[in-house]
Amino acid sequence: MANTIKSNRFTPTLEGLESREVPATLNWTCGSGNDTVYIHDDGDGNVSFAVNGNWIGGSGGWHNVTTFNLNTGGGHDTVIYFQYAGDQTHPGSGAHNGVRESNLDLNVNLGSGSDYFRADILGDIGANKILDIDVNGGSGGDLLWAFAGYEWDGGPDRDVDVQQGATLRIDLDGDGGNDTMGSFYDGELDGVLDLYFRGDAGNDTLWRDVNFQPGSTGNWFWRYWSVGTKHLS
């Protein structure tokens, strides 16, 4: 079943298996202007998001979400993704002790324009769970960041553990233009951390900063590709 909301700028859609309460997959397309999208993910399959200050589907959000496909279209767009663990207000104090209990595949296409994406991952990735973040900056000079275990907004830093059998995968593709992208990780890694950065054309700056806590037994991969200039930390 699909719910469709119409406006004079664009036609966004939310597609579900049965109803708004059990969407499984969310699809959203913005217009051609400069859009700002905030995504809140509680780590338990509940996702809420706001587009230009308007909460889509209400602040209660959407349940049992496993895939979120976001296309921002043209313009200079901003997308901020927060992954809170078990509780959207108090990270780490939710019913599941701050551990992600669901899989999520987040796919963001930023389209043309100079765009900004940031992911703040504050909750542990539970055993045998997957958080997969795939961002395409499109044409234009883009800033693409993913932080796991860091807090930039005045709060305390929190280690993010990737538990046994779990995977944290971050794929950042700047596409055309002079792009800057990077990922920062701090925590105990007992599963898999997979980082893949693609600068493509242009003079790109690629950053990587990882800090594995004592006792880590997992594996990590760092891959990059760019036809332009590369700057690696």
Secondary structure, DSSP 8 states (H G I E B T S, - for coil): -EEE---SS---EEE-SSSTTS-SEEEEE--SS--EEEEEE-SSS-EEEEETTEETT-TT-BSS--EEEEE--SSS-EEEEEE-SS-SSSTT-STTTTEE-S-EEEEEE--SS--EEEEEE-SEE-TT-EEEEEEE--SS--EEEEEES---SSS------B-TT-EEEEEEE--SS--EEEEEEEE-BSSEEEEEEEEESS--EEEEEEEE-TT---EEEEEEEESS---B-
